[in-house]
Structure formats: C-alpha cells, structure tokens
Amino acid sequence: MRAFISVELNDDVKDEIIKIQEKIEKLNLISGKFIEKDNLHLTLKFLGEIDESTLNKVKDGLKNLKFSRFEISL
C-alpha cells in the first residue's frame, strides 16, 4: 500500500485551499487533477509502497512520538 505520514487540516483551511484550486482551474494555469477536499492533508513524509508489517512498525513508532503544537500559514 502507498503510505505517508501527514497532518490533518481543519475544514476552514481545506475550504480556502479548494477556493484557490477553483481560481487556478478557472484561469487554466495548471493542467491536471486537483485533490478533493476529503483527501486534503499536509504530507510530512512519503513512505511509498510498504507492506502491512512495516505499516505496523510505523504506527507503533508514531504512538510514542512527542511533539509540540505548531501553526502554519499559507
């Protein structure tokens, strides 16, 4: 499975990103597919194709992870 470590975005942030995507799409600035709102997130680390055993190790490692709250602006 394709896996990554990410931060979930709140709905207000997702709504703003969708607005920007729609403006870009209307202006025809980029060709391609934009991500759907339900799939929006901030990827911290792309893990690529991993098996279930590796996924479980990653999950176990993340359970012990300690970090401070942070803010980000676009």
BAFI-729211 format. One line per field, with one value per residue (C-alpha): x, y, z; residue in three letters. Coordinates in steps of 0.02 Angstrom, whole numbers, plus 32768, in hexadecimal, padded with zeros to 4 digits. Layout:
BEGIN
x	[X, ...]
y	[Y, ...]
z	[Z, ...]
rest	[ALA, ...]
END
This chain:
BEGIN
x	[8000, 8036, 8051, 8082, 8088, 801B, 7FC3, 7F07, 7ECC, 7E33, 7D9C, 7DBD, 7E6A, 7E28, 7DA0, 7E23, 7E8E, 7DF7, 7DD1, 7E83, 7E7B, 7DDA, 7E27, 7EBF, 7E51, 7DE4, 7E7F, 7EBF, 7F6B, 7F8F, 7F5B, 7F38, 7EC6, 7EAA, 7E94, 7DE8, 7DC2, 7DB3, 7E64, 7EBB, 7F46, 7FF7, 8071, 8106, 8158, 812C, 8154, 812B, 80F4, 80FE, 80BB, 8049, 80DB, 8136, 8095, 807E, 8131, 8113, 8070, 80C7, 8152, 80D8, 8079, 8111, 8133, 812C, 811F, 80E4, 804F, 807E, 802B, 8045, 800A, 7FF3]
y	[8000, 80B4, 8106, 81AD, 820A, 82A4, 832B, 833C, 83E9, 843A, 845F, 851B, 84FD, 847B, 84F4, 857A, 8500, 84C9, 8580, 8599, 84F9, 8533, 85DC, 8587, 850F, 859C, 85FA, 855C, 8576, 84BF, 8422, 838D, 834F, 83AD, 834E, 8339, 838F, 82EA, 82B9, 835D, 834E, 8389, 82FD, 82FB, 825E, 81F2, 813D, 80F4, 8041, 7FE4, 7F3E, 7F22, 7EF2, 7F95, 7FF7, 7FAC, 7FDB, 808E, 8098, 8056, 80D5, 8164, 8137, 8168, 8208, 82A8, 8351, 8400, 844E, 84BA, 8534, 8547, 85CC, 85CA]
z	[8000, 7FE2, 808B, 80D2, 8177, 8173, 81D5, 81C5, 8194, 81E0, 8171, 816A, 8121, 80A8, 806E, 8049, 7FE8, 7F82, 7F59, 7F1B, 7EB5, 7E64, 7E35, 7DEA, 7D8A, 7D44, 7D0B, 7CB8, 7D07, 7D2B, 7CD0, 7D3B, 7DC3, 7E65, 7F07, 7F53, 7FF8, 8057, 8022, 804D, 80CF, 80EE, 80C6, 813C, 80F9, 8063, 808B, 7FE1, 7FCA, 806F, 80AE, 8144, 81B5, 8190, 81A7, 8254, 8283, 8248, 82AB, 8348, 8334, 831D, 83BB, 8422, 83C3, 842B, 83D8, 83FC, 83AA, 8315, 82A0, 81E6, 8170, 80B5]
rest	[MET, ARG, ALA, PHE, ILE, SER, VAL, GLU, LEU, ASN, ASP, ASP, VAL, LYS, ASP, GLU, ILE, ILE, LYS, ILE, GLN, GLU, LYS, ILE, GLU, LYS, LEU, ASN, LEU, ILE, SER, GLY, LYS, PHE, ILE, GLU, LYS, ASP, ASN, LEU, HIS, LEU, THR, LEU, LYS, PHE, LEU, GLY, GLU, ILE, ASP, GLU, SER, THR, LEU, ASN, LYS, VAL, LYS, ASP, GLY, LEU, LYS, ASN, LEU, LYS, PHE, SER, ARG, PHE, GLU, ILE, SER, LEU]
END
